[in-house]
Amino acid sequence: MSQPRFFVDARCSPGAEVTLRTDDARHARLVLRMRAGDSVVVVCDGAAWAARLSQVSANQTTARIDAMRAEQGGELPAFVTVLQALPKGAKFDDIVEKTVELGARRIVPVRCERGYADAGDRKLERWRRIARAAAMQSRRRFVPEVDSPIAWSDGVLLARSQPVLVAYERALSGTLAAALAKSQDGMPFAIAVGPEGGLAPAEVDAAQAAGCELVSLGPTTLRTETAAAALLVACAAYRGWW
């Protein structure tokens, strides 16, 4: 059985005492039924450390660091950003969870003409909690960033600094493999997915003007909540990361 993992914000070193976040401490105490002396893994700044709980109480839970763990994997070789149009309801919750499990390092909610713009601070906080929980569950070494929503026209400008692959059902020329072949293995890139109603013509034009690559995801039309995960998996498989 693998040891429970917790992300901490404090600087880690052998012998250091770190405090778990309130929600993590509650989970360790009430769900996992952990006690002082139990072994855990704490993760900070991309490094995993072996530790033991030194205090478990309703007020505070702390762990004492033993040594750094020689862990392999946990992260994709490239920093992948997901630009995702806001869908209705709670679908964005699932998109965050699945793309974090698949290795995304940054998730940017995007407002589109045919999408939804309902995303207040409470939703952003929930998405960040989901990202953190998914990163712990999938044994990541970083908690992916979840940004505040931005306009599609601003999101596609990311193509000025890195490749951006836009899932588009009407992409007539070029393939995903051809688009990926233009970039070096390991360099940052982004994937972008439009709304349930599809990208508006002006948004397609904006993406192309910014230098994004329009790519097809095959002969079928995927739901917006499926497309980002499918595109991320296809990129990882093409690169040989899986």
N, C-alpha and C positions, 0 to 999 in steps of 0.2 A: 504494500500500500504506500503510495507516494505521500510525502510530508506536505502538510498545508503550506501554502505560499501567501505572503502578504507584501504588498508594496509599501514602502516607507519613504518619507521625505527627508529624514535625517541623514547625515553623513555616516557611512558605515566603516568600521575598522574592527579588528579583533579586540574583544573586551568592551566595546562600546555598548551602551544601553540605549535601545530605541523604543519609542512608544508607538503602538498601533493606533490607527485611526479609530474613531468611535464606532463606526459601523463594522469594521473588521474585528475589533475587540468584542463586540456583541456577538458576532458570528462565531468567533473562537470559543467564547464562554457558553453561549446558550445552545448553539447548533452542534458544534463539534465537541462540546463538553470537555474542553481542554483544561489542563491544570498546570500549575507551576512545575517546571522541570520537563514538560513535553517538548519534543523537537519540532522546529518549524524551519521554513526557509523564508528569509526576508530579501527583498529585491529593491535595489536603488541604483539609479543611473546606469541601468543595463547590466549590473552585476548581481549575482545571486550569492547569498551568504547563509551558511549553516548557523542556526541559533537555537537557544532554548528559552522558553517562557520563564521569566523571573518573577513576574507578578501577574495574577489574574484576578481582577475584582470588578465590581460594578462601576467603580470610579476610573480605573486605569488598568491597562494591560501593557506590559513591557516585555521585551526580549533582550537577552544578552548575546552579542555576536561571538561566535567561536572562530570561524575561518571562512575564507572565500571558497565557493564551490567551483570546481572546474566543469562548468556546464557547456554543452555544445548545442547549437540550434536555438529554437525559440523565436527567431526572427528571420524574415526574408533577407536575402543579400542586398536588396535595394529598398530605399525609402519610397513607399507607394502611398500616394494621396488619392482619396476617393472624393470626387465632386458629385454629389447626389442631389437631384431635384427633390424638393419636399413633396412627399405623397400625403394623402389624406389619412386620418386616423392614427393608429399606433404603428403603422408599417415601418416608419423610420427606426423604431426601437429594434426591430428584427434586422434591418439593414446594418445598423451599428454593430449589433451582436455578431452577425455572421462575417462581416468584413474584418472585424477585429480578430475573430477566430482564424481567419484565413491569412492574416499577416499585415493588414493595412496599418500604416503608421500615423495617418492623419485623415480625418473625415470632415468634409466641408459641406454643410447643408446649403443648397442653392435654390433661390427663388426663380421660377420660370413663369412665362406667360400663361401656360396651360396647367401649371402646378398649383400648389397651395402655399400660402404665406403665413400660416398660423404657427408660430414658433417663438413663444415667449421665454423668459429666463427660466421658468420652472421646467419647461421641456428640455432646455439646454442642460440644466443640472441633471435631469434624469438620463439623458443620453450619455453624459460623462460618467455617471454611476454605472450604466450598462457597459460602457467601454472598459471601465476598470474591472468590473466583475468578469467580463469575457476574457480580459487579458490574464487574470488570475487563473481562471478555469483552464485556459489553453496553454498555460505555462509560458506566457510571454515574458520578455525581460524589460519591456517598456510598456507603459500605459499610453495608447494612442491618443493624440490630440483630437478633440471635437470642437470645431470653431463655431462662432456665431454665424447665422445665415447671411449669405451675401447674394448679390444679383448674379445671374448667369453671365452677363457681360463682363463682370469683374472676375468671375471664376476662370473663364477661358483665357484670361491674360496670363495665367500661370504658364502658358505655352511659350512665353518669352524667355523662361529660364529652364524649362525641361519639356520633354515630350508629353503631350496630352492626347490620350486616345478616347474619342467620343463614340459611344455605342449609338449607332444610327441605322435603323432598319432599311433605309433607302440608300445606303452607301453602295455605289455602283462600281467603283474602281478601288483597287487596293485591298489587301487582306490584313488581318491582325498580324500574321507572321511577317508580312512585308513591312508593316509599320514598326514592329519591334526590332526588325533587322537594322533599322536606321539608327538605333541607339546602342550604346555599349552595355554589356551585361553588368549589373550592379549599380548603374547610374540611376538617380531618382527619376520617377515618371509618375504621371497621374492618369486615372481613368475617370471618365465623366459619363453620367447617365441622366437622361432627360426625364420628364414627368410622365404620368400615366396617359396623358393626352398626346404625348409626343412633342418633340421640339417644334417650335414655330419657325417658319422660314427665316425670319430675321435672326433667330438664335443660331440656326445652322450657318447663316452667312457670317455671323459674329465669330463663331468657332473657327471657320475656315480662314477668316481675315486675321485671326490671332495666330494662326499657324498650327491649329489642332489637326489631328488625323481622324477622319471619319472611318469607323470600322464596323463591319457587319458581325453579328453574333450567330450567323447561320441562317438556315432556311425558315426557321420559326420566329415568331415575334414574342419576346420574353416580357413578362411583367416588370415594371420598374424595380420592384423589390427583389427580383431574381437576377436582373442584369448585372449589377455590380459584382455580386459573388461569382457569377459565371465568367465575367471578364477577368476578374482577379485570378481565378483558377486557371483559365486558359493562358494567361501571361506567365504564371508560375510554371505550368507544364511546358510551355514553349521554351522557357529559359533553362529547363532541367532542374529547377529547384525542388521538384517533387519526384 
